[in-house]
Amino acid sequence: MKCIPTADWNGNLLAVRRYTTNEQCSRCPINMCKSEILSNSLTDDTSSVIYVGDGSNDLCPVINLREKDIACPREGYSLSKKLNNIEVKCSVVRWSNAARIVDCLNDCLNVLQ
């Protein structure tokens, strides 16, 4: 996974920069498009993505997931509610506790082996 540095020490001062500059995505704030970050992190060896989120700012990357990917929105939160009203290419597995996510990960690993 690629890492984009966002801060440097300059003597005893910490200089913080924007994570990225988002000029193209209208769904995301100016400082960060999670879809862009995700796509920049993928390699040719990435077989699938399991994306876990709960907020409205997680909608953009979920919309851009592929059929072989899985979105895991937290039940009762804004991402889960928004996904009730739109169609996405990926599978959707809702969760309310960490055990559900662990089960999902184990299922995915069993399929990939």
The first five atom37 places (N, CA, C, CB, O) and aatype in JSON, in Angstrom:
{
  "aatype": [12, 11, 4, 9, 14, 16, 0, 3, 17, 2, 7, 2, 10, 10, 0, 19, 1, 1, 18, 16, 16, 2, 6, 5, 4, 15, 1, 4, 14, 9, 2, 12, 4, 11, 15, 6, 9, 10, 15, 2, 15, 10, 16, 3, 3, 16, 15, 15, 19, 9, 18, 19, 7, 3, 7, 15, 2, 3, 10, 4, 14, 19, 9, 2, 10, 1, 6, 11, 3, 9, 0, 4, 14, 1, 6, 7, 18, 15, 10, 15, 11, 11, 10, 2, 2, 9, 6, 19, 11, 4, 15, 19, 19, 1, 17, 15, 2, 0, 0, 1, 9, 19, 3, 4, 10, 2, 3, 4, 10, 2, 19, 10, 5],
  "atom_mask": [
    [1, 1, 1, 1, 1],
    [1, 1, 1, 1, 1],
    [1, 1, 1, 1, 1],
    [1, 1, 1, 1, 1],
    [1, 1, 1, 1, 1],
    [1, 1, 1, 1, 1],
    [1, 1, 1, 1, 1],
    [1, 1, 1, 1, 1],
    [1, 1, 1, 1, 1],
    [1, 1, 1, 1, 1],
    [1, 1, 1, 0, 1],
    [1, 1, 1, 1, 1],
    [1, 1, 1, 1, 1],
    [1, 1, 1, 1, 1],
    [1, 1, 1, 1, 1],
    [1, 1, 1, 1, 1],
    [1, 1, 1, 1, 1],
    [1, 1, 1, 1, 1],
    [1, 1, 1, 1, 1],
    [1, 1, 1, 1, 1],
    [1, 1, 1, 1, 1],
    [1, 1, 1, 1, 1],
    [1, 1, 1, 1, 1],
    [1, 1, 1, 1, 1],
    [1, 1, 1, 1, 1],
    [1, 1, 1, 1, 1],
    [1, 1, 1, 1, 1],
    [1, 1, 1, 1, 1],
    [1, 1, 1, 1, 1],
    [1, 1, 1, 1, 1],
    [1, 1, 1, 1, 1],
    [1, 1, 1, 1, 1],
    [1, 1, 1, 1, 1],
    [1, 1, 1, 1, 1],
    [1, 1, 1, 1, 1],
    [1, 1, 1, 1, 1],
    [1, 1, 1, 1, 1],
    [1, 1, 1, 1, 1],
    [1, 1, 1, 1, 1],
    [1, 1, 1, 1, 1],
    [1, 1, 1, 1, 1],
    [1, 1, 1, 1, 1],
    [1, 1, 1, 1, 1],
    [1, 1, 1, 1, 1],
    [1, 1, 1, 1, 1],
    [1, 1, 1, 1, 1],
    [1, 1, 1, 1, 1],
    [1, 1, 1, 1, 1],
    [1, 1, 1, 1, 1],
    [1, 1, 1, 1, 1],
    [1, 1, 1, 1, 1],
    [1, 1, 1, 1, 1],
    [1, 1, 1, 0, 1],
    [1, 1, 1, 1, 1],
    [1, 1, 1, 0, 1],
    [1, 1, 1, 1, 1],
    [1, 1, 1, 1, 1],
    [1, 1, 1, 1, 1],
    [1, 1, 1, 1, 1],
    [1, 1, 1, 1, 1],
    [1, 1, 1, 1, 1],
    [1, 1, 1, 1, 1],
    [1, 1, 1, 1, 1],
    [1, 1, 1, 1, 1],
    [1, 1, 1, 1, 1],
    [1, 1, 1, 1, 1],
    [1, 1, 1, 1, 1],
    [1, 1, 1, 1, 1],
    [1, 1, 1, 1, 1],
    [1, 1, 1, 1, 1],
    [1, 1, 1, 1, 1],
    [1, 1, 1, 1, 1],
    [1, 1, 1, 1, 1],
    [1, 1, 1, 1, 1],
    [1, 1, 1, 1, 1],
    [1, 1, 1, 0, 1],
    [1, 1, 1, 1, 1],
    [1, 1, 1, 1, 1],
    [1, 1, 1, 1, 1],
    [1, 1, 1, 1, 1],
    [1, 1, 1, 1, 1],
    [1, 1, 1, 1, 1],
    [1, 1, 1, 1, 1],
    [1, 1, 1, 1, 1],
    [1, 1, 1, 1, 1],
    [1, 1, 1, 1, 1],
    [1, 1, 1, 1, 1],
    [1, 1, 1, 1, 1],
    [1, 1, 1, 1, 1],
    [1, 1, 1, 1, 1],
    [1, 1, 1, 1, 1],
    [1, 1, 1, 1, 1],
    [1, 1, 1, 1, 1],
    [1, 1, 1, 1, 1],
    [1, 1, 1, 1, 1],
    [1, 1, 1, 1, 1],
    [1, 1, 1, 1, 1],
    [1, 1, 1, 1, 1],
    [1, 1, 1, 1, 1],
    [1, 1, 1, 1, 1],
    [1, 1, 1, 1, 1],
    [1, 1, 1, 1, 1],
    [1, 1, 1, 1, 1],
    [1, 1, 1, 1, 1],
    [1, 1, 1, 1, 1],
    [1, 1, 1, 1, 1],
    [1, 1, 1, 1, 1],
    [1, 1, 1, 1, 1],
    [1, 1, 1, 1, 1],
    [1, 1, 1, 1, 1],
    [1, 1, 1, 1, 1],
    [1, 1, 1, 1, 1],
    [1, 1, 1, 1, 1]
  ],
  "atom_positions": [
    [[0.84, -1.17, 0.0], [0.0, 0.0, 0.0], [0.89, 1.24, 0.0], [-0.96, 0.0, 1.21], [1.88, 1.31, 0.73]],
    [[0.52, 2.2, -0.82], [1.26, 3.44, -0.89], [0.87, 4.36, 0.26], [1.02, 4.14, -2.24], [-0.29, 4.38, 0.69]],
    [[1.83, 5.11, 0.76], [1.56, 6.05, 1.84], [1.83, 7.46, 1.33], [2.44, 5.73, 3.1], [2.87, 7.72, 0.74]],
    [[0.89, 8.36, 1.55], [1.05, 9.75, 1.15], [1.37, 10.56, 2.4], [-0.23, 10.29, 0.42], [0.49, 10.74, 3.24]],
    [[2.61, 11.04, 2.54], [2.95, 11.8, 3.75], [2.17, 13.11, 3.81], [4.46, 12.08, 3.8], [2.02, 13.8, 2.8]],
    [[1.68, 13.43, 4.98], [0.89, 14.65, 5.15], [1.49, 15.62, 6.14], [-0.51, 14.29, 5.58], [0.92, 16.68, 6.38]],
    [[2.62, 15.28, 6.72], [3.23, 16.19, 7.7], [4.74, 15.95, 7.75], [2.6, 15.99, 9.1], [5.22, 14.83, 7.54]],
    [[5.45, 17.01, 8.02], [6.9, 16.94, 8.18], [7.3, 17.8, 9.36], [7.64, 17.4, 6.88], [6.69, 18.83, 9.64]],
    [[8.35, 17.36, 10.05], [8.91, 18.18, 11.12], [9.91, 19.14, 10.5], [9.59, 17.3, 12.22], [10.78, 18.74, 9.73]],
    [[9.79, 20.4, 10.84], [10.73, 21.42, 10.42], [11.29, 22.03, 11.71], [10.05, 22.51, 9.49], [10.72, 22.96, 12.27]],
    [[12.39, 21.48, 12.14], [12.91, 21.88, 13.45], [11.96, 21.38, 14.52], [0.0, 0.0, 0.0], [11.71, 20.18, 14.61]],
    [[11.42, 22.29, 15.32], [10.47, 21.88, 16.35], [9.02, 22.21, 15.96], [10.81, 22.55, 17.68], [8.13, 22.18, 16.8]],
    [[8.8, 22.53, 14.66], [7.45, 22.8, 14.16], [6.98, 21.67, 13.26], [7.42, 24.14, 13.41], [7.75, 21.14, 12.46]],
    [[5.73, 21.31, 13.39], [5.14, 20.29, 12.54], [4.34, 20.99, 11.43], [4.23, 19.32, 13.37], [3.38, 21.7, 11.71]],
    [[4.74, 20.79, 10.2], [4.05, 21.38, 9.05], [3.06, 20.35, 8.5], [5.07, 21.83, 7.93], [3.46, 19.29, 8.02]],
    [[1.76, 20.66, 8.57], [0.72, 19.74, 8.14], [0.16, 20.2, 6.8], [-0.42, 19.64, 9.2], [-0.15, 21.38, 6.62]],
    [[0.04, 19.27, 5.86], [-0.51, 19.56, 4.54], [-1.8, 18.8, 4.33], [0.5, 19.21, 3.43], [-2.11, 17.87, 5.08]],
    [[-2.55, 19.19, 3.32], [-3.72, 18.42, 2.93], [-3.3, 17.02, 2.54], [-4.48, 19.1, 1.76], [-2.2, 16.82, 2.03]],
    [[-4.17, 16.07, 2.8], [-3.86, 14.69, 2.43], [-3.75, 14.57, 0.93], [-4.92, 13.71, 2.97], [-2.77, 14.03, 0.41]],
    [[-4.74, 15.07, 0.22], [-4.73, 15.18, -1.23], [-5.45, 16.47, -1.57], [-5.41, 13.92, -1.93], [-6.01, 17.13, -0.7]],
    [[-5.45, 16.81, -2.82], [-6.25, 17.93, -3.28], [-7.32, 17.36, -4.19], [-5.38, 19.02, -4.02], [-7.01, 16.77, -5.22]],
    [[-8.55, 17.53, -3.82], [-9.68, 16.99, -4.57], [-10.32, 18.12, -5.37], [-10.71, 16.33, -3.62], [-10.98, 19.0, -4.81]],
    [[-10.13, 18.07, -6.67], [-10.73, 19.1, -7.53], [-11.78, 18.52, -8.46], [-9.65, 19.79, -8.34], [-12.43, 19.27, -9.19]],
    [[-11.96, 17.2, -8.45], [-12.85, 16.58, -9.42], [-14.09, 15.94, -8.82], [-12.1, 15.55, -10.19], [-15.12, 15.85, -9.49]],
    [[-14.03, 15.5, -7.59], [-15.15, 14.76, -6.99], [-16.05, 15.71, -6.22], [-14.62, 13.65, -6.05], [-15.62, 16.37, -5.28]],
    [[-17.31, 15.78, -6.64], [-18.25, 16.68, -5.97], [-18.85, 16.07, -4.7], [-19.36, 17.05, -6.92], [-19.47, 16.78, -3.91]],
    [[-18.67, 14.76, -4.5], [-19.22, 14.11, -3.3], [-18.31, 14.26, -2.09], [-19.46, 12.64, -3.58], [-18.76, 14.11, -0.95]],
    [[-17.03, 14.55, -2.32], [-16.04, 14.57, -1.25], [-15.57, 15.99, -0.96], [-14.85, 13.69, -1.61], [-15.7, 16.88, -1.81]],
    [[-15.01, 16.2, 0.25], [-14.48, 17.53, 0.58], [-13.22, 17.83, -0.24], [-14.17, 17.62, 2.09], [-12.64, 16.93, -0.84]],
    [[-12.81, 19.07, -0.25], [-11.68, 19.53, -1.06], [-10.36, 18.86, -0.67], [-11.53, 21.03, -0.92], [-9.48, 18.71, -1.51]],
    [[-10.23, 18.45, 0.59], [-8.95, 17.9, 1.04], [-8.79, 16.41, 0.82], [-8.76, 18.2, 2.48], [-7.69, 15.88, 0.99]],
    [[-9.87, 15.69, 0.45], [-9.71, 14.25, 0.38], [-10.87, 13.59, -0.35], [-9.58, 13.66, 1.77], [-12.03, 13.79, 0.01]],
    [[-10.56, 12.8, -1.37], [-11.54, 11.94, -2.01], [-11.12, 10.51, -1.67], [-11.62, 12.18, -3.57], [-10.08, 10.04, -2.12]],
    [[-11.94, 9.82, -0.89], [-11.58, 8.46, -0.46], [-11.52, 7.49, -1.64], [-12.58, 7.95, 0.58], [-10.76, 6.52, -1.59]],
    [[-12.3, 7.73, -2.69], [-12.21, 6.89, -3.89], [-10.84, 7.03, -4.54], [-13.31, 7.26, -4.9], [-10.24, 6.03, -4.95]],
    [[-10.35, 8.25, -4.63], [-9.03, 8.48, -5.22], [-7.94, 7.81, -4.39], [-8.75, 10.0, -5.34], [-7.05, 7.16, -4.93]],
    [[-8.03, 7.96, -3.08], [-7.04, 7.35, -2.2], [-7.07, 5.84, -2.33], [-7.29, 7.77, -0.74], [-6.03, 5.19, -2.4]],
    [[-8.27, 5.28, -2.37], [-8.4, 3.83, -2.5], [-7.84, 3.35, -3.83], [-9.87, 3.41, -2.37], [-7.08, 2.38, -3.87]],
    [[-8.2, 4.01, -4.92], [-7.71, 3.57, -6.23], [-6.2, 3.71, -6.34], [-8.39, 4.36, -7.34], [-5.55, 2.89, -6.99]],
    [[-5.62, 4.74, -5.71], [-4.17, 4.91, -5.72], [-3.46, 3.85, -4.87], [-3.8, 6.29, -5.21], [-2.27, 3.59, -5.06]],
    [[-4.19, 3.24, -3.94], [-3.6, 2.23, -3.06], [-3.67, 0.83, -3.65], [-4.29, 2.25, -1.73], [-2.94, -0.06, -3.21]],
    [[-4.54, 0.63, -4.63], [-4.69, -0.7, -5.23], [-3.52, -1.02, -6.14], [-6.01, -0.79, -6.0], [-2.96, -0.14, -6.8]],
    [[-3.16, -2.28, -6.17], [-2.13, -2.76, -7.09], [-2.75, -3.81, -8.01], [-0.9, -3.34, -6.31], [-3.9, -4.2, -7.82]],
    [[-1.99, -4.26, -8.98], [-2.48, -5.31, -9.88], [-2.73, -6.61, -9.13], [-1.47, -5.56, -11.01], [-3.49, -7.46, -9.59]],
    [[-2.1, -6.76, -7.97], [-2.26, -7.97, -7.16], [-3.48, -7.92, -6.24], [-1.01, -8.2, -6.33], [-3.8, -8.91, -5.59]],
    [[-4.17, -6.79, -6.18], [-5.33, -6.65, -5.31], [-6.49, -7.42, -5.9], [-5.71, -5.17, -5.1], [-7.02, -7.05, -6.95]],
    [[-6.88, -8.51, -5.23], [-7.97, -9.34, -5.77], [-9.33, -8.74, -5.46], [-7.89, -10.76, -5.22], [-10.21, -8.72, -6.32]],
    [[-9.5, -8.25, -4.26], [-10.77, -7.62, -3.9], [-10.57, -6.71, -2.7], [-11.86, -8.69, -3.61], [-9.56, -6.78, -2.0]],
    [[-11.56, -5.85, -2.5], [-11.52, -4.87, -1.41], [-12.7, -5.12, -0.5], [-11.53, -3.41, -1.96], [-13.82, -5.34, -0.96]],
    [[-12.46, -5.09, 0.8], [-13.54, -5.09, 1.79], [-13.46, -3.73, 2.45], [-13.41, -6.29, 2.84], [-12.51, -3.43, 3.17]],
    [[-14.48, -2.9, 2.2], [-14.48, -1.52, 2.68], [-15.45, -1.41, 3.85], [-14.86, -0.54, 1.55], [-16.64, -1.66, 3.69]],
    [[-14.94, -1.02, 5.01], [-15.76, -0.86, 6.21], [-15.92, 0.63, 6.5], [-15.12, -1.59, 7.43], [-14.93, 1.36, 6.58]],
    [[-17.16, 1.08, 6.65], [-17.39, 2.49, 6.93], [-18.76, 2.72, 7.54], [0.0, 0.0, 0.0], [-19.58, 1.81, 7.63]],
    [[-18.99, 3.97, 7.95], [-20.3, 4.29, 8.53], [-20.81, 5.67, 8.16], [-20.24, 4.16, 10.01], [-22.01, 5.92, 8.27]],
    [[-19.94, 6.56, 7.74], [-20.35, 7.94, 7.52], [-20.71, 8.27, 6.08], [0.0, 0.0, 0.0], [-20.47, 7.47, 5.17]],
    [[-21.29, 9.43, 5.89], [-21.65, 9.9, 4.55], [-20.42, 10.02, 3.65], [-22.36, 11.25, 4.63], [-20.52, 9.83, 2.44]],
    [[-19.27, 10.33, 4.24], [-18.06, 10.48, 3.43], [-17.52, 9.13, 2.94], [-16.99, 11.18, 4.23], [-16.54, 9.11, 2.2]],
    [[-18.13, 8.04, 3.33], [-17.74, 6.72, 2.84], [-18.56, 6.3, 1.61], [-17.89, 5.69, 3.94], [-18.29, 5.25, 1.02]],
    [[-19.55, 7.1, 1.23], [-20.4, 6.75, 0.1], [-19.61, 6.75, -1.21], [-21.57, 7.71, 0.0], [-19.77, 5.84, -2.02]],
    [[-18.78, 7.75, -1.42], [-18.03, 7.87, -2.68], [-17.21, 6.61, -2.97], [-17.11, 9.08, -2.62], [-17.35, 6.06, -4.07]],
    [[-16.37, 6.13, -2.06], [-15.61, 4.92, -2.38], [-16.5, 3.69, -2.56], [-14.58, 4.65, -1.3], [-16.18, 2.83, -3.38]],
    [[-17.59, 3.59, -1.83], [-18.48, 2.43, -1.97], [-19.13, 2.44, -3.36], [-19.57, 2.44, -0.87], [-19.26, 1.38, -3.98]],
    [[-19.52, 3.61, -3.84], [-20.11, 3.7, -5.18], [-19.13, 3.21, -6.24], [-20.54, 5.14, -5.48], [-19.54, 2.67, -7.27]],
    [[-17.85, 3.4, -6.0], [-16.83, 3.04, -6.99], [-16.23, 1.65, -6.8], [-15.73, 4.04, -6.95], [-15.33, 1.26, -7.55]],
    [[-16.71, 0.89, -5.82], [-16.22, -0.48, -5.65], [-16.69, -1.35, -6.82], [-16.7, -1.08, -4.31], [-17.69, -1.06, -7.47]],
    [[-15.94, -2.42, -7.06], [-16.23, -3.33, -8.17], [-17.13, -4.47, -7.72], [-14.91, -3.89, -8.76], [-17.41, -4.62, -6.53]],
    [[-17.59, -5.27, -8.67], [-18.47, -6.4, -8.35], [-17.83, -7.38, -7.39], [-18.87, -7.12, -9.62], [-18.51, -7.98, -6.57]],
    [[-16.53, -7.55, -7.49], [-15.84, -8.53, -6.63], [-15.5, -7.98, -5.24], [-14.56, -8.98, -7.3], [-14.95, -8.7, -4.41]],
    [[-15.84, -6.72, -4.99], [-15.57, -6.07, -3.71], [-16.77, -6.16, -2.77], [-15.18, -4.6, -3.92], [-17.88, -6.52, -3.19]],
    [[-16.55, -5.84, -1.5], [-17.61, -5.9, -0.49], [-17.59, -4.6, 0.31], [-17.43, -7.15, 0.45], [-16.54, -4.16, 0.78]],
    [[-18.75, -4.0, 0.47], [-18.91, -2.84, 1.34], [-19.56, -3.31, 2.63], [-19.76, -1.72, 0.65], [-20.52, -4.08, 2.62]],
    [[-19.02, -2.85, 3.75], [-19.56, -3.2, 5.06], [-19.97, -1.93, 5.8], [-18.51, -4.0, 5.89], [-19.2, -1.39, 6.58]],
    [[-21.21, -1.46, 5.55], [-21.68, -0.27, 6.26], [-22.21, -0.64, 7.64], [-22.77, 0.45, 5.44], [-22.79, -1.71, 7.83]],
    [[-22.01, 0.24, 8.59], [-22.5, 0.03, 9.95], [-24.0, 0.32, 10.0], [-21.73, 0.93, 10.97], [-24.45, 1.39, 9.6]],
    [[-24.75, -0.65, 10.5], [-26.22, -0.53, 10.56], [-26.65, 0.68, 11.37], [-26.83, -1.8, 11.18], [-26.09, 0.97, 12.43]],
    [[-27.65, 1.41, 10.85], [-28.21, 2.54, 11.55], [-27.48, 3.85, 11.33], [0.0, 0.0, 0.0], [-27.94, 4.89, 11.79]],
    [[-26.35, 3.82, 10.64], [-25.57, 5.02, 10.38], [-25.8, 5.51, 8.96], [-24.07, 4.76, 10.62], [-26.42, 4.81, 8.15]],
    [[-25.31, 6.71, 8.66], [-25.68, 7.38, 7.41], [-25.3, 6.59, 6.16], [-25.03, 8.73, 7.35], [-26.08, 6.58, 5.2]],
    [[-24.15, 5.92, 6.12], [-23.79, 5.16, 4.93], [-24.8, 4.05, 4.68], [-22.38, 4.58, 5.07], [-25.24, 3.88, 3.54]],
    [[-25.16, 3.31, 5.7], [-26.13, 2.23, 5.55], [-27.47, 2.76, 5.06], [-26.31, 1.5, 6.88], [-28.1, 2.15, 4.19]],
    [[-27.9, 3.88, 5.59], [-29.18, 4.48, 5.17], [-29.12, 4.93, 3.71], [-29.52, 5.68, 6.07], [-30.08, 4.73, 2.97]],
    [[-28.01, 5.53, 3.3], [-27.87, 5.98, 1.91], [-27.86, 4.8, 0.95], [-26.59, 6.81, 1.74], [-28.38, 4.9, -0.16]],
    [[-27.27, 3.68, 1.37], [-27.21, 2.51, 0.5], [-28.58, 1.84, 0.33], [-26.21, 1.5, 1.05], [-28.75, 1.02, -0.57]],
    [[-29.54, 2.18, 1.18], [-30.9, 1.67, 1.0], [-31.55, 2.27, -0.24], [-31.75, 1.98, 2.23], [-32.48, 1.69, -0.8]],
    [[-31.06, 3.43, -0.69], [-31.71, 4.17, -1.77], [-30.96, 4.16, -3.09], [-31.9, 5.57, -1.35], [-31.44, 4.72, -4.07]],
    [[-29.79, 3.52, -3.14], [-29.05, 3.47, -4.4], [-28.56, 2.05, -4.67], [-27.85, 4.45, -4.37], [-28.5, 1.22, -3.76]],
    [[-28.21, 1.79, -5.92], [-27.65, 0.5, -6.28], [-26.16, 0.63, -6.47], [-28.32, -0.05, -7.56], [-25.68, 1.6, -7.06]],
    [[-25.43, -0.34, -5.98], [-23.98, -0.37, -6.15], [-23.59, -1.71, -6.77], [-23.25, -0.15, -4.78], [-24.34, -2.68, -6.7]],
    [[-22.4, -1.74, -7.37], [-21.93, -2.97, -8.03], [-21.47, -4.03, -7.03], [-20.79, -2.64, -8.97], [-21.6, -5.22, -7.3]],
    [[-20.94, -3.6, -5.89], [-20.35, -4.52, -4.92], [-21.42, -5.19, -4.06], [-19.35, -3.79, -4.03], [-22.58, -4.78, -4.04]],
    [[-21.01, -6.21, -3.36], [-21.87, -6.83, -2.34], [-21.9, -5.93, -1.12], [-21.37, -8.26, -1.96], [-20.93, -5.21, -0.86]],
    [[-23.0, -5.96, -0.38], [-23.14, -5.14, 0.82], [-23.44, -6.05, 2.0], [-24.27, -4.06, 0.64], [-24.41, -6.82, 1.98]],
    [[-22.61, -5.96, 3.03], [-22.8, -6.73, 4.26], [-22.87, -5.74, 5.41], [-21.63, -7.79, 4.47], [-21.86, -5.14, 5.78]],
    [[-24.05, -5.58, 5.98], [-24.22, -4.63, 7.08], [-23.77, -5.26, 8.4], [-25.71, -4.17, 7.18], [-23.83, -6.48, 8.57]],
    [[-23.31, -4.41, 9.32], [-22.81, -4.9, 10.6], [-23.21, -3.95, 11.72], [-21.27, -5.06, 10.57], [-23.43, -2.76, 11.52]],
    [[-23.31, -4.53, 12.92], [-23.58, -3.71, 14.1], [-22.56, -3.99, 15.2], [-24.99, -3.98, 14.61], [-22.53, -3.3, 16.21]],
    [[-21.72, -5.0, 14.98], [-20.66, -5.28, 15.94], [-19.47, -5.89, 15.22], [-21.16, -6.23, 17.07], [-19.6, -6.37, 14.1]],
    [[-18.32, -5.87, 15.84], [-17.09, -6.33, 15.22], [-17.13, -7.8, 14.85], [-15.93, -6.08, 16.14], [-16.47, -8.21, 13.89]],
    [[-17.89, -8.6, 15.58], [-17.96, -10.04, 15.28], [-18.5, -10.27, 13.87], [-18.84, -10.76, 16.32], [-18.07, -11.2, 13.19]],
    [[-19.44, -9.45, 13.44], [-20.01, -9.58, 12.09], [-18.95, -9.31, 11.02], [-21.21, -8.62, 11.9], [-18.91, -10.0, 10.0]],
    [[-18.1, -8.32, 11.25], [-17.03, -8.03, 10.3], [-16.02, -9.17, 10.26], [-16.33, -6.7, 10.66], [-15.55, -9.55, 9.19]],
    [[-15.68, -9.7, 11.42], [-14.73, -10.83, 11.48], [-15.31, -12.02, 10.72], [-14.43, -11.22, 12.96], [-14.58, -12.69, 9.99]],
    [[-16.59, -12.3, 10.89], [-17.23, -13.39, 10.15], [-17.14, -13.15, 8.65], [-18.71, -13.53, 10.56], [-16.84, -14.07, 7.88]],
    [[-17.38, -11.93, 8.23], [-17.31, -11.58, 6.82], [-15.88, -11.78, 6.29], [-17.75, -10.11, 6.6], [-15.7, -12.35, 5.21]],
    [[-14.9, -11.32, 7.04], [-13.49, -11.5, 6.62], [-13.14, -12.98, 6.52], [-12.54, -10.8, 7.61], [-12.49, -13.39, 5.55]],
    [[-13.54, -13.77, 7.49], [-13.26, -15.21, 7.46], [-13.93, -15.87, 6.26], [-13.75, -15.87, 8.76], [-13.32, -16.72, 5.61]],
    [[-15.16, -15.5, 5.95], [-15.85, -16.04, 4.78], [-15.1, -15.69, 3.51], [-17.28, -15.51, 4.7], [-14.93, -16.54, 2.63]],
    [[-14.64, -14.46, 3.4], [-13.91, -14.03, 2.21], [-12.59, -14.78, 2.09], [-13.65, -12.52, 2.25], [-12.23, -15.23, 1.0]],
    [[-11.88, -14.93, 3.19], [-10.62, -15.65, 3.14], [-10.82, -17.11, 2.73], [-9.92, -15.58, 4.48], [-10.0, -17.68, 2.01]],
    [[-11.9, -17.72, 3.19], [-12.18, -19.12, 2.81], [-12.46, -19.23, 1.33], [-13.37, -19.67, 3.6], [-12.07, -20.22, 0.7]],
    [[-13.13, -18.25, 0.75], [-13.42, -18.27, -0.68], [-12.14, -18.09, -1.5], [-14.43, -17.18, -1.05], [-11.98, -18.7, -2.55]],
    [[-11.24, -17.24, -1.02], [-10.01, -16.97, -1.76], [-8.99, -18.1, -1.68], [-9.38, -15.7, -1.24], [-8.1, -18.18, -2.53]],
    [[-9.09, -18.97, -0.7], [-8.09, -20.05, -0.55], [-8.37, -21.21, -1.46], [-8.04, -20.54, 0.87], [-7.63, -22.19, -1.46]]
  ]
}
